Amino acid sequence: MPFNINTLLELTIDPESSCLEKPVSCLGKVVRREGTSADGKGHGTRLGIQIVQIDNTDLAAWEGCLTQLEKRFGIETSNKIVPAS
């Protein structure tokens, strides 16, 4: 099923807990969609997802994971998650 821009998704990040101590749950919104396959089934489609709602505990775990990835790969993310007020 293709996800259109502005589609809201319930997400589980790292469901097998391979990077995080436990899976992180959040609500995300599709903000970018690139590519489609020749068969029209969506294989090869890339999505940009903006996290729009996340529990504070999960937010701390997710930001910690991002920090570790930045250090490991020598990159810096341009858009950190900003909690809604």
N, CA, C and O atoms as a Maestro MAE file, in Angstrom:
{
 s_m_m2io_version
 :::
 2.0.0
}

f_m_ct {
 s_m_title
 :::
 protein
 m_atom[340] {
  # First column is atom index #
  i_m_mmod_type
  r_m_x_coord
  r_m_y_coord
  r_m_z_coord
  i_m_residue_number
  s_m_chain_name
  s_m_pdb_residue_name
  s_m_pdb_atom_name
  i_m_atomic_number
  :::
  1 25 0.851 -1.175 0.000 1 A "MET " " N  " 7
  2 3 0.000 0.000 0.000 1 A "MET " " CA " 6
  3 2 0.893 1.234 0.000 1 A "MET " " C  " 6
  4 15 1.746 1.369 0.877 1 A "MET " " O  " 8
  5 25 0.721 2.130 -0.953 2 A "PRO " " N  " 7
  6 3 1.534 3.346 -0.961 2 A "PRO " " CA " 6
  7 2 1.046 4.328 0.098 2 A "PRO " " C  " 6
  8 15 -0.156 4.474 0.319 2 A "PRO " " O  " 8
  9 25 1.975 4.983 0.736 3 A "PHE " " N  " 7
  10 3 1.631 5.992 1.730 3 A "PHE " " CA " 6
  11 2 1.776 7.354 1.094 3 A "PHE " " C  " 6
  12 15 2.847 7.696 0.593 3 A "PHE " " O  " 8
  13 25 0.712 8.135 1.108 4 A "ASN " " N  " 7
  14 3 0.729 9.471 0.546 4 A "ASN " " CA " 6
  15 2 1.269 10.478 1.556 4 A "ASN " " C  " 6
  16 15 1.319 10.201 2.755 4 A "ASN " " O  " 8
  17 25 1.670 11.643 1.065 5 A "ILE " " N  " 7
  18 3 2.111 12.726 1.939 5 A "ILE " " CA " 6
  19 2 0.985 13.021 2.936 5 A "ILE " " C  " 6
  20 15 -0.192 13.002 2.578 5 A "ILE " " O  " 8
  21 25 1.357 13.291 4.175 6 A "ASN " " N  " 7
  22 3 0.464 13.612 5.300 6 A "ASN " " CA " 6
  23 2 -0.255 12.401 5.892 6 A "ASN " " C  " 6
  24 15 -1.102 12.568 6.769 6 A "ASN " " O  " 8
  25 25 0.062 11.179 5.434 7 A "THR " " N  " 7
  26 3 -0.498 9.985 6.056 7 A "THR " " CA " 6
  27 2 0.080 9.849 7.460 7 A "THR " " C  " 6
  28 15 1.294 9.955 7.639 7 A "THR " " O  " 8
  29 25 -0.774 9.616 8.461 8 A "LEU " " N  " 7
  30 3 -0.318 9.397 9.830 8 A "LEU " " CA " 6
  31 2 -0.078 7.906 10.042 8 A "LEU " " C  " 6
  32 15 -0.876 7.071 9.618 8 A "LEU " " O  " 8
  33 25 1.031 7.584 10.703 9 A "LEU " " N  " 7
  34 3 1.420 6.193 10.928 9 A "LEU " " CA " 6
  35 2 1.737 5.959 12.390 9 A "LEU " " C  " 6
  36 15 2.363 6.803 13.032 9 A "LEU " " O  " 8
  37 25 1.316 4.831 12.922 10 A "GLU " " N  " 7
  38 3 1.782 4.389 14.233 10 A "GLU " " CA " 6
  39 2 3.045 3.593 13.973 10 A "GLU " " C  " 6
  40 15 3.020 2.613 13.229 10 A "GLU " " O  " 8
  41 25 4.156 4.008 14.584 11 A "LEU " " N  " 7
  42 3 5.449 3.398 14.301 11 A "LEU " " CA " 6
  43 2 6.023 2.696 15.518 11 A "LEU " " C  " 6
  44 15 5.827 3.132 16.652 11 A "LEU " " O  " 8
  45 25 6.728 1.615 15.273 12 A "THR " " N  " 7
  46 3 7.567 0.976 16.280 12 A "THR " " CA " 6
  47 2 8.975 0.977 15.713 12 A "THR " " C  " 6
  48 15 9.254 0.319 14.711 12 A "THR " " O  " 8
  49 25 9.855 1.718 16.359 13 A "ILE " " N  " 7
  50 3 11.239 1.824 15.908 13 A "ILE " " CA " 6
  51 2 12.059 0.760 16.615 13 A "ILE " " C  " 6
  52 15 11.993 0.622 17.837 13 A "ILE " " O  " 8
  53 25 12.830 0.011 15.842 14 A "ASP " " N  " 7
  54 3 13.689 -1.063 16.347 14 A "ASP " " CA " 6
  55 2 12.876 -2.130 17.092 14 A "ASP " " C  " 6
  56 15 13.114 -2.366 18.276 14 A "ASP " " O  " 8
  57 25 11.922 -2.773 16.415 15 A "PRO " " N  " 7
  58 3 11.065 -3.754 17.091 15 A "PRO " " CA " 6
  59 2 11.810 -4.945 17.688 15 A "PRO " " C  " 6
  60 15 11.326 -5.547 18.646 15 A "PRO " " O  " 8
  61 25 12.993 -5.306 17.138 16 A "GLU " " N  " 7
  62 3 13.760 -6.427 17.689 16 A "GLU " " CA " 6
  63 2 14.745 -5.987 18.771 16 A "GLU " " C  " 6
  64 15 15.491 -6.810 19.302 16 A "GLU " " O  " 8
  65 25 14.750 -4.700 19.098 17 A "SER " " N  " 7
  66 3 15.648 -4.139 20.118 17 A "SER " " CA " 6
  67 2 17.113 -4.410 19.792 17 A "SER " " C  " 6
  68 15 17.891 -4.762 20.678 17 A "SER " " O  " 8
  69 25 17.492 -4.248 18.527 18 A "SER " " N  " 7
  70 3 18.882 -4.472 18.142 18 A "SER " " CA " 6
  71 2 19.764 -3.252 18.412 18 A "SER " " C  " 6
  72 15 20.972 -3.398 18.596 18 A "SER " " O  " 8
  73 25 19.185 -2.062 18.438 19 A "CYS " " N  " 7
  74 3 19.953 -0.849 18.732 19 A "CYS " " CA " 6
  75 2 19.533 -0.211 20.045 19 A "CYS " " C  " 6
  76 15 20.348 0.400 20.736 19 A "CYS " " O  " 8
  77 25 18.279 -0.353 20.382 20 A "LEU " " N  " 7
  78 3 17.727 0.250 21.597 20 A "LEU " " CA " 6
  79 2 17.457 -0.831 22.628 20 A "LEU " " C  " 6
  80 15 17.321 -2.006 22.289 20 A "LEU " " O  " 8
  81 25 17.381 -0.424 23.895 21 A "GLU " " N  " 7
  82 3 17.082 -1.387 24.956 21 A "GLU " " CA " 6
  83 2 15.694 -1.988 24.800 21 A "GLU " " C  " 6
  84 15 15.464 -3.153 25.128 21 A "GLU " " O  " 8
  85 25 14.768 -1.171 24.293 22 A "LYS " " N  " 7
  86 3 13.408 -1.637 24.036 22 A "LYS " " CA " 6
  87 2 12.878 -0.874 22.835 22 A "LYS " " C  " 6
  88 15 13.367 0.215 22.534 22 A "LYS " " O  " 8
  89 25 11.884 -1.424 22.141 23 A "PRO " " N  " 7
  90 3 11.319 -0.714 20.999 23 A "PRO " " CA " 6
  91 2 10.740 0.637 21.412 23 A "PRO " " C  " 6
  92 15 10.254 0.803 22.531 23 A "PRO " " O  " 8
  93 25 10.798 1.587 20.502 24 A "VAL " " N  " 7
  94 3 10.269 2.927 20.729 24 A "VAL " " CA " 6
  95 2 8.990 3.070 19.902 24 A "VAL " " C  " 6
  96 15 8.986 2.796 18.701 24 A "VAL " " O  " 8
  97 25 7.915 3.496 20.546 25 A "SER " " N  " 7
  98 3 6.643 3.706 19.861 25 A "SER " " CA " 6
  99 2 6.400 5.195 19.686 25 A "SER " " C  " 6
  100 15 6.705 5.995 20.570 25 A "SER " " O  " 8
  101 25 5.848 5.559 18.532 26 A "CYS " " N  " 7
  102 3 5.562 6.969 18.271 26 A "CYS " " CA " 6
  103 2 4.527 7.086 17.159 26 A "CYS " " C  " 6
  104 15 4.138 6.098 16.536 26 A "CYS " " O  " 8
  105 25 4.096 8.311 16.930 27 A "LEU " " N  " 7
  106 3 3.198 8.633 15.832 27 A "LEU " " CA " 6
  107 2 3.994 9.463 14.843 27 A "LEU " " C  " 6
  108 15 4.640 10.440 15.224 27 A "LEU " " O  " 8
  109 25 3.952 9.084 13.582 28 A "GLY " " N  " 7
  110 3 4.708 9.791 12.561 28 A "GLY " " CA " 6
  111 2 3.824 10.212 11.406 28 A "GLY " " C  " 6
  112 15 2.725 9.690 11.220 28 A "GLY " " O  " 8
  113 25 4.323 11.165 10.632 29 A "LYS " " N  " 7
  114 3 3.598 11.663 9.466 29 A "LYS " " CA " 6
  115 2 4.521 11.586 8.258 29 A "LYS " " C  " 6
  116 15 5.680 11.994 8.335 29 A "LYS " " O  " 8
  117 25 4.016 11.066 7.144 30 A "VAL " " N  " 7
  118 3 4.791 11.010 5.907 30 A "VAL " " CA " 6
  119 2 4.941 12.436 5.384 30 A "VAL " " C  " 6
  120 15 3.953 13.119 5.115 30 A "VAL " " O  " 8
  121 25 6.195 12.873 5.244 31 A "VAL " " N  " 7
  122 3 6.455 14.233 4.748 31 A "VAL " " CA " 6
  123 2 7.141 14.231 3.388 31 A "VAL " " C  " 6
  124 15 7.217 15.270 2.731 31 A "VAL " " O  " 8
  125 25 7.643 13.064 2.957 32 A "ARG " " N  " 7
  126 3 8.296 12.960 1.649 32 A "ARG " " CA " 6
  127 2 8.142 11.540 1.134 32 A "ARG " " C  " 6
  128 15 8.204 10.579 1.901 32 A "ARG " " O  " 8
  129 25 7.941 11.416 -0.166 33 A "ARG " " N  " 7
  130 3 7.836 10.112 -0.804 33 A "ARG " " CA " 6
  131 2 8.595 10.172 -2.113 33 A "ARG " " C  " 6
  132 15 8.332 11.027 -2.958 33 A "ARG " " O  " 8
  133 25 9.545 9.252 -2.277 34 A "GLU " " N  " 7
  134 3 10.390 9.248 -3.470 34 A "GLU " " CA " 6
  135 2 10.423 7.866 -4.085 34 A "GLU " " C  " 6
  136 15 10.540 6.859 -3.386 34 A "GLU " " O  " 8
  137 25 10.318 7.831 -5.405 35 A "GLY " " N  " 7
  138 3 10.496 6.591 -6.142 35 A "GLY " " CA " 6
  139 2 9.300 5.679 -6.120 35 A "GLY " " C  " 6
  140 15 8.506 5.683 -5.180 35 A "GLY " " O  " 8
  141 25 9.186 4.906 -7.160 36 A "THR " " N  " 7
  142 3 8.193 3.837 -7.257 36 A "THR " " CA " 6
  143 2 8.804 2.739 -8.112 36 A "THR " " C  " 6
  144 15 9.756 2.978 -8.855 36 A "THR " " O  " 8
  145 25 8.273 1.575 -8.011 37 A "SER " " N  " 7
  146 3 8.800 0.465 -8.803 37 A "SER " " CA " 6
  147 2 8.032 0.333 -10.106 37 A "SER " " C  " 6
  148 15 6.937 0.876 -10.256 37 A "SER " " O  " 8
  149 25 8.611 -0.384 -11.030 38 A "ALA " " N  " 7
  150 3 7.954 -0.616 -12.319 38 A "ALA " " CA " 6
  151 2 6.681 -1.433 -12.150 38 A "ALA " " C  " 6
  152 15 5.740 -1.284 -12.930 38 A "ALA " " O  " 8
  153 25 6.642 -2.307 -11.124 39 A "ASP " " N  " 7
  154 3 5.456 -3.144 -10.928 39 A "ASP " " CA " 6
  155 2 4.352 -2.424 -10.153 39 A "ASP " " C  " 6
  156 15 3.258 -2.961 -9.977 39 A "ASP " " O  " 8
  157 25 4.646 -1.205 -9.689 40 A "GLY " " N  " 7
  158 3 3.640 -0.413 -8.993 40 A "GLY " " CA " 6
  159 2 3.315 -0.877 -7.594 40 A "GLY " " C  " 6
  160 15 2.349 -0.402 -6.997 40 A "GLY " " O  " 8
  161 25 4.103 -1.802 -7.052 41 A "LYS " " N  " 7
  162 3 3.832 -2.326 -5.716 41 A "LYS " " CA " 6
  163 2 4.577 -1.574 -4.624 41 A "LYS " " C  " 6
  164 15 4.488 -1.949 -3.455 41 A "LYS " " O  " 8
  165 25 5.301 -0.532 -4.973 42 A "GLY " " N  " 7
  166 3 5.944 0.285 -3.962 42 A "GLY " " CA " 6
  167 2 7.341 -0.152 -3.571 42 A "GLY " " C  " 6
  168 15 7.964 0.497 -2.731 42 A "GLY " " O  " 8
  169 25 7.862 -1.238 -4.154 43 A "HIS " " N  " 7
  170 3 9.213 -1.673 -3.829 43 A "HIS " " CA " 6
  171 2 10.181 -0.611 -4.330 43 A "HIS " " C  " 6
  172 15 10.072 -0.161 -5.471 43 A "HIS " " O  " 8
  173 25 11.109 -0.215 -3.502 44 A "GLY " " N  " 7
  174 3 12.059 0.823 -3.887 44 A "GLY " " CA " 6
  175 2 11.586 2.214 -3.516 44 A "GLY " " C  " 6
  176 15 12.325 3.180 -3.705 44 A "GLY " " O  " 8
  177 25 10.388 2.342 -3.000 45 A "THR " " N  " 7
  178 3 9.888 3.631 -2.562 45 A "THR " " CA " 6
  179 2 10.521 3.995 -1.232 45 A "THR " " C  " 6
  180 15 10.593 3.171 -0.320 45 A "THR " " O  " 8
  181 25 10.980 5.241 -1.126 46 A "ARG " " N  " 7
  182 3 11.557 5.727 0.126 46 A "ARG " " CA " 6
  183 2 10.634 6.789 0.702 46 A "ARG " " C  " 6
  184 15 10.090 7.621 -0.025 46 A "ARG " " O  " 8
  185 25 10.464 6.748 2.031 47 A "LEU " " N  " 7
  186 3 9.591 7.689 2.713 47 A "LEU " " CA " 6
  187 2 10.389 8.529 3.698 47 A "LEU " " C  " 6
  188 15 11.320 8.037 4.336 47 A "LEU " " O  " 8
  189 25 10.022 9.791 3.815 48 A "GLY " " N  " 7
  190 3 10.524 10.648 4.879 48 A "GLY " " CA " 6
  191 2 9.427 10.749 5.925 48 A "GLY " " C  " 6
  192 15 8.305 11.152 5.620 48 A "GLY " " O  " 8
  193 25 9.748 10.386 7.151 49 A "ILE " " N  " 7
  194 3 8.757 10.373 8.225 49 A "ILE " " CA " 6
  195 2 9.163 11.382 9.290 49 A "ILE " " C  " 6
  196 15 10.304 11.384 9.753 49 A "ILE " " O  " 8
  197 25 8.227 12.232 9.672 50 A "GLN " " N  " 7
  198 3 8.441 13.183 10.761 50 A "GLN " " CA " 6
  199 2 7.736 12.642 11.990 50 A "GLN " " C  " 6
  200 15 6.543 12.341 11.940 50 A "GLN " " O  " 8
  201 25 8.458 12.517 13.088 51 A "ILE " " N  " 7
  202 3 7.839 12.067 14.331 51 A "ILE " " CA " 6
  203 2 7.049 13.244 14.892 51 A "ILE " " C  " 6
  204 15 7.598 14.320 15.126 51 A "ILE " " O  " 8
  205 25 5.751 13.025 15.105 52 A "VAL " " N  " 7
  206 3 4.893 14.112 15.575 52 A "VAL " " CA " 6
  207 2 4.430 13.927 17.018 52 A "VAL " " C  " 6
  208 15 3.987 14.883 17.654 52 A "VAL " " O  " 8
  209 25 4.529 12.705 17.538 53 A "GLN " " N  " 7
  210 3 4.162 12.465 18.928 53 A "GLN " " CA " 6
  211 2 4.980 11.291 19.442 53 A "GLN " " C  " 6
  212 15 5.038 10.229 18.821 53 A "GLN " " O  " 8
  213 25 5.620 11.510 20.610 54 A "ILE " " N  " 7
  214 3 6.441 10.450 21.206 54 A "ILE " " CA " 6
  215 2 6.485 10.679 22.711 54 A "ILE " " C  " 6
  216 15 6.582 11.816 23.172 54 A "ILE " " O  " 8
  217 25 6.413 9.601 23.464 55 A "ASP " " N  " 7
  218 3 6.496 9.661 24.918 55 A "ASP " " CA " 6
  219 2 7.884 10.155 25.328 55 A "ASP " " C  " 6
  220 15 8.869 9.842 24.660 55 A "ASP " " O  " 8
  221 25 7.973 10.925 26.421 56 A "ASN " " N  " 7
  222 3 9.260 11.486 26.857 56 A "ASN " " CA " 6
  223 2 10.317 10.423 27.117 56 A "ASN " " C  " 6
  224 15 11.490 10.640 26.810 56 A "ASN " " O  " 8
  225 25 9.931 9.281 27.674 57 A "THR " " N  " 7
  226 3 10.888 8.200 27.915 57 A "THR " " CA " 6
  227 2 11.427 7.663 26.587 57 A "THR " " C  " 6
  228 15 12.630 7.451 26.434 57 A "THR " " O  " 8
  229 25 10.527 7.449 25.640 58 A "ASP " " N  " 7
  230 3 10.946 6.964 24.328 58 A "ASP " " CA " 6
  231 2 11.766 8.019 23.587 58 A "ASP " " C  " 6
  232 15 12.693 7.685 22.850 58 A "ASP " " O  " 8
  233 25 11.420 9.295 23.787 59 A "LEU " " N  " 7
  234 3 12.171 10.380 23.150 59 A "LEU " " CA " 6
  235 2 13.620 10.373 23.625 59 A "LEU " " C  " 6
  236 15 14.540 10.514 22.819 59 A "LEU " " O  " 8
  237 25 13.826 10.209 24.931 60 A "ALA " " N  " 7
  238 3 15.186 10.176 25.470 60 A "ALA " " CA " 6
  239 2 15.964 8.999 24.893 60 A "ALA " " C  " 6
  240 15 17.133 9.149 24.538 60 A "ALA " " O  " 8
  241 25 15.335 7.834 24.796 61 A "ALA " " N  " 7
  242 3 16.002 6.656 24.241 61 A "ALA " " CA " 6
  243 2 16.332 6.867 22.763 61 A "ALA " " C  " 6
  244 15 17.423 6.509 22.320 61 A "ALA " " O  " 8
  245 25 15.411 7.439 22.000 62 A "TRP " " N  " 7
  246 3 15.613 7.664 20.571 62 A "TRP " " CA " 6
  247 2 16.733 8.673 20.336 62 A "TRP " " C  " 6
  248 15 17.593 8.449 19.484 62 A "TRP " " O  " 8
  249 25 16.735 9.783 21.081 63 A "GLU " " N  " 7
  250 3 17.794 10.782 20.918 63 A "GLU " " CA " 6
  251 2 19.156 10.213 21.316 63 A "GLU " " C  " 6
  252 15 20.171 10.550 20.706 63 A "GLU " " O  " 8
  253 25 19.183 9.344 22.345 64 A "GLY " " N  " 7
  254 3 20.430 8.692 22.731 64 A "GLY " " CA " 6
  255 2 20.945 7.799 21.614 64 A "GLY " " C  " 6
  256 15 22.148 7.758 21.353 64 A "GLY " " O  " 8
  257 25 20.048 7.088 20.958 65 A "CYS " " N  " 7
  258 3 20.417 6.227 19.832 65 A "CYS " " CA " 6
  259 2 20.969 7.066 18.681 65 A "CYS " " C  " 6
  260 15 21.974 6.700 18.073 65 A "CYS " " O  " 8
  261 25 20.313 8.193 18.379 66 A "LEU " " N  " 7
  262 3 20.794 9.078 17.312 66 A "LEU " " CA " 6
  263 2 22.191 9.606 17.623 66 A "LEU " " C  " 6
  264 15 23.044 9.677 16.739 66 A "LEU " " O  " 8
  265 25 22.420 9.972 18.867 67 A "THR " " N  " 7
  266 3 23.734 10.470 19.272 67 A "THR " " CA " 6
  267 2 24.805 9.405 19.069 67 A "THR " " C  " 6
  268 15 25.897 9.706 18.587 67 A "THR " " O  " 8
  269 25 24.499 8.160 19.434 68 A "GLN " " N  " 7
  270 3 25.449 7.066 19.239 68 A "GLN " " CA " 6
  271 2 25.745 6.845 17.762 68 A "GLN " " C  " 6
  272 15 26.894 6.620 17.382 68 A "GLN " " O  " 8
  273 25 24.711 6.907 16.929 69 A "LEU " " N  " 7
  274 3 24.914 6.733 15.486 69 A "LEU " " CA " 6
  275 2 25.743 7.870 14.900 69 A "LEU " " C  " 6
  276 15 26.598 7.643 14.043 69 A "LEU " " O  " 8
  277 25 25.491 9.091 15.362 70 A "GLU " " N  " 7
  278 3 26.280 10.238 14.893 70 A "GLU " " CA " 6
  279 2 27.755 10.033 15.199 70 A "GLU " " C  " 6
  280 15 28.612 10.265 14.345 70 A "GLU " " O  " 8
  281 25 28.048 9.599 16.417 71 A "LYS " " N  " 7
  282 3 29.446 9.373 16.813 71 A "LYS " " CA " 6
  283 2 30.066 8.233 16.017 71 A "LYS " " C  " 6
  284 15 31.199 8.342 15.547 71 A "LYS " " O  " 8
  285 25 29.325 7.142 15.866 72 A "ARG " " N  " 7
  286 3 29.849 5.964 15.186 72 A "ARG " " CA " 6
  287 2 30.178 6.251 13.724 72 A "ARG " " C  " 6
  288 15 31.201 5.792 13.215 72 A "ARG " " O  " 8
  289 25 29.321 7.003 13.054 73 A "PHE " " N  " 7
  290 3 29.500 7.238 11.628 73 A "PHE " " CA " 6
  291 2 30.027 8.627 11.297 73 A "PHE " " C  " 6
  292 15 30.176 8.969 10.124 73 A "PHE " " O  " 8
  293 25 30.312 9.433 12.323 74 A "GLY " " N  " 7
  294 3 30.881 10.755 12.101 74 A "GLY " " CA " 6
  295 2 29.956 11.706 11.363 74 A "GLY " " C  " 6
  296 15 30.406 12.521 10.558 74 A "GLY " " O  " 8
  297 25 28.663 11.600 11.639 75 A "ILE " " N  " 7
  298 3 27.697 12.488 10.994 75 A "ILE " " CA " 6
  299 2 26.930 13.259 12.061 75 A "ILE " " C  " 6
  300 15 26.947 12.911 13.242 75 A "ILE " " O  " 8
  301 25 26.277 14.288 11.624 76 A "GLU " " N  " 7
  302 3 25.430 15.051 12.530 76 A "GLU " " CA " 6
  303 2 24.088 15.257 11.857 76 A "GLU " " C  " 6
  304 15 24.021 15.703 10.711 76 A "GLU " " O  " 8
  305 25 23.018 14.931 12.570 77 A "THR " " N  " 7
  306 3 21.689 15.112 12.003 77 A "THR " " CA " 6
  307 2 21.352 16.589 12.001 77 A "THR " " C  " 6
  308 15 21.717 17.320 12.922 77 A "THR " " O  " 8
  309 25 20.658 17.025 10.971 78 A "SER " " N  " 7
  310 3 20.319 18.442 10.848 78 A "SER " " CA " 6
  311 2 19.061 18.805 11.617 78 A "SER " " C  " 6
  312 15 18.899 19.952 12.034 78 A "SER " " O  " 8
  313 25 18.167 17.842 11.811 79 A "ASN " " N  " 7
  314 3 16.902 18.129 12.489 79 A "ASN " " CA " 6
  315 2 16.710 17.200 13.673 79 A "ASN " " C  " 6
  316 15 16.286 16.056 13.505 79 A "ASN " " O  " 8
  317 25 17.014 17.672 14.851 80 A "LYS " " N  " 7
  318 3 16.752 16.910 16.059 80 A "LYS " " CA " 6
  319 2 15.256 16.953 16.350 80 A "LYS " " C  " 6
  320 15 14.551 17.840 15.868 80 A "LYS " " O  " 8
  321 25 14.788 16.020 17.116 81 A "ILE " " N  " 7
  322 3 13.381 15.994 17.499 81 A "ILE " " CA " 6
  323 2 13.162 17.075 18.560 81 A "ILE " " C  " 6
  324 15 13.912 17.165 19.532 81 A "ILE " " O  " 8
  325 25 12.141 17.878 18.364 82 A "VAL " " N  " 7
  326 3 11.793 18.914 19.326 82 A "VAL " " CA " 6
  327 2 10.454 18.553 19.923 82 A "VAL " " C  " 6
  328 15 9.456 18.464 19.206 82 A "VAL " " O  " 8
  329 25 10.417 18.337 21.267 83 A "PRO " " N  " 7
  330 3 9.143 17.961 21.893 83 A "PRO " " CA " 6
  331 2 8.107 19.065 21.725 83 A "PRO " " C  " 6
  332 15 8.430 20.251 21.794 83 A "PRO " " O  " 8
  333 25 6.868 18.664 21.505 84 A "ALA " " N  " 7
  334 3 5.784 19.636 21.411 84 A "ALA " " CA " 6
  335 2 5.480 20.206 22.789 84 A "ALA " " C  " 6
  336 15 5.533 19.488 23.788 84 A "ALA " " O  " 8
  337 25 5.164 21.486 22.844 85 A "SER " " N  " 7
  338 3 4.855 22.092 24.148 85 A "SER " " CA " 6
  339 2 3.394 22.035 24.445 85 A "SER " " C  " 6
  340 15 2.960 22.500 25.499 85 A "SER " " O  " 8
  :::
 }
 m_bond[339] {
  # First column is bond index #
  i_m_from
  i_m_to
  i_m_order
  :::
  1 1 2 1
  2 2 3 1
  3 3 4 2
  4 3 5 1
  5 5 6 1
  6 6 7 1
  7 7 8 2
  8 7 9 1
  9 9 10 1
  10 10 11 1
  11 11 12 2
  12 11 13 1
  13 13 14 1
  14 14 15 1
  15 15 16 2
  16 15 17 1
  17 17 18 1
  18 18 19 1
  19 19 20 2
  20 19 21 1
  21 21 22 1
  22 22 23 1
  23 23 24 2
  24 23 25 1
  25 25 26 1
  26 26 27 1
  27 27 28 2
  28 27 29 1
  29 29 30 1
  30 30 31 1
  31 31 32 2
  32 31 33 1
  33 33 34 1
  34 34 35 1
  35 35 36 2
  36 35 37 1
  37 37 38 1
  38 38 39 1
  39 39 40 2
  40 39 41 1
  41 41 42 1
  42 42 43 1
  43 43 44 2
  44 43 45 1
  45 45 46 1
  46 46 47 1
  47 47 48 2
  48 47 49 1
  49 49 50 1
  50 50 51 1
  51 51 52 2
  52 51 53 1
  53 53 54 1
  54 54 55 1
  55 55 56 2
  56 55 57 1
  57 57 58 1
  58 58 59 1
  59 59 60 2
  60 59 61 1
  61 61 62 1
  62 62 63 1
  63 63 64 2
  64 63 65 1
  65 65 66 1
  66 66 67 1
  67 67 68 2
  68 67 69 1
  69 69 70 1
  70 70 71 1
  71 71 72 2
  72 71 73 1
  73 73 74 1
  74 74 75 1
  75 75 76 2
  76 75 77 1
  77 77 78 1
  78 78 79 1
  79 79 80 2
  80 79 81 1
  81 81 82 1
  82 82 83 1
  83 83 84 2
  84 83 85 1
  85 85 86 1
  86 86 87 1
  87 87 88 2
  88 87 89 1
  89 89 90 1
  90 90 91 1
  91 91 92 2
  92 91 93 1
  93 93 94 1
  94 94 95 1
  95 95 96 2
  96 95 97 1
  97 97 98 1
  98 98 99 1
  99 99 100 2
  100 99 101 1
  101 101 102 1
  102 102 103 1
  103 103 104 2
  104 103 105 1
  105 105 106 1
  106 106 107 1
  107 107 108 2
  108 107 109 1
  109 109 110 1
  110 110 111 1
  111 111 112 2
  112 111 113 1
  113 113 114 1
  114 114 115 1
  115 115 116 2
  116 115 117 1
  117 117 118 1
  118 118 119 1
  119 119 120 2
  120 119 121 1
  121 121 122 1
  122 122 123 1
  123 123 124 2
  124 123 125 1
  125 125 126 1
  126 126 127 1
  127 127 128 2
  128 127 129 1
  129 129 130 1
  130 130 131 1
  131 131 132 2
  132 131 133 1
  133 133 134 1
  134 134 135 1
  135 135 136 2
  136 135 137 1
  137 137 138 1
  138 138 139 1
  139 139 140 2
  140 139 141 1
  141 141 142 1
  142 142 143 1
  143 143 144 2
  144 143 145 1
  145 145 146 1
  146 146 147 1
  147 147 148 2
  148 147 149 1
  149 149 150 1
  150 150 151 1
  151 151 152 2
  152 151 153 1
  153 153 154 1
  154 154 155 1
  155 155 156 2
  156 155 157 1
  157 157 158 1
  158 158 159 1
  159 159 160 2
  160 159 161 1
  161 161 162 1
  162 162 163 1
  163 163 164 2
  164 163 165 1
  165 165 166 1
  166 166 167 1
  167 167 168 2
  168 167 169 1
  169 169 170 1
  170 170 171 1
  171 171 172 2
  172 171 173 1
  173 173 174 1
  174 174 175 1
  175 175 176 2
  176 175 177 1
  177 177 178 1
  178 178 179 1
  179 179 180 2
  180 179 181 1
  181 181 182 1
  182 182 183 1
  183 183 184 2
  184 183 185 1
  185 185 186 1
  186 186 187 1
  187 187 188 2
  188 187 189 1
  189 189 190 1
  190 190 191 1
  191 191 192 2
  192 191 193 1
  193 193 194 1
  194 194 195 1
  195 195 196 2
  196 195 197 1
  197 197 198 1
  198 198 199 1
  199 199 200 2
  200 199 201 1
  201 201 202 1
  202 202 203 1
  203 203 204 2
  204 203 205 1
  205 205 206 1
  206 206 207 1
  207 207 208 2
  208 207 209 1
  209 209 210 1
  210 210 211 1
  211 211 212 2
  212 211 213 1
  213 213 214 1
  214 214 215 1
  215 215 216 2
  216 215 217 1
  217 217 218 1
  218 218 219 1
  219 219 220 2
  220 219 221 1
  221 221 222 1
  222 222 223 1
  223 223 224 2
  224 223 225 1
  225 225 226 1
  226 226 227 1
  227 227 228 2
  228 227 229 1
  229 229 230 1
  230 230 231 1
  231 231 232 2
  232 231 233 1
  233 233 234 1
  234 234 235 1
  235 235 236 2
  236 235 237 1
  237 237 238 1
  238 238 239 1
  239 239 240 2
  240 239 241 1
  241 241 242 1
  242 242 243 1
  243 243 244 2
  244 243 245 1
  245 245 246 1
  246 246 247 1
  247 247 248 2
  248 247 249 1
  249 249 250 1
  250 250 251 1
  251 251 252 2
  252 251 253 1
  253 253 254 1
  254 254 255 1
  255 255 256 2
  256 255 257 1
  257 257 258 1
  258 258 259 1
  259 259 260 2
  260 259 261 1
  261 261 262 1
  262 262 263 1
  263 263 264 2
  264 263 265 1
  265 265 266 1
  266 266 267 1
  267 267 268 2
  268 267 269 1
  269 269 270 1
  270 270 271 1
  271 271 272 2
  272 271 273 1
  273 273 274 1
  274 274 275 1
  275 275 276 2
  276 275 277 1
  277 277 278 1
  278 278 279 1
  279 279 280 2
  280 279 281 1
  281 281 282 1
  282 282 283 1
  283 283 284 2
  284 283 285 1
  285 285 286 1
  286 286 287 1
  287 287 288 2
  288 287 289 1
  289 289 290 1
  290 290 291 1
  291 291 292 2
  292 291 293 1
  293 293 294 1
  294 294 295 1
  295 295 296 2
  296 295 297 1
  297 297 298 1
  298 298 299 1
  299 299 300 2
  300 299 301 1
  301 301 302 1
  302 302 303 1
  303 303 304 2
  304 303 305 1
  305 305 306 1
  306 306 307 1
  307 307 308 2
  308 307 309 1
  309 309 310 1
  310 310 311 1
  311 311 312 2
  312 311 313 1
  313 313 314 1
  314 314 315 1
  315 315 316 2
  316 315 317 1
  317 317 318 1
  318 318 319 1
  319 319 320 2
  320 319 321 1
  321 321 322 1
  322 322 323 1
  323 323 324 2
  324 323 325 1
  325 325 326 1
  326 326 327 1
  327 327 328 2
  328 327 329 1
  329 329 330 1
  330 330 331 1
  331 331 332 2
  332 331 333 1
  333 333 334 1
  334 334 335 1
  335 335 336 2
  336 335 337 1
  337 337 338 1
  338 338 339 1
  339 339 340 2
  :::
 }
}
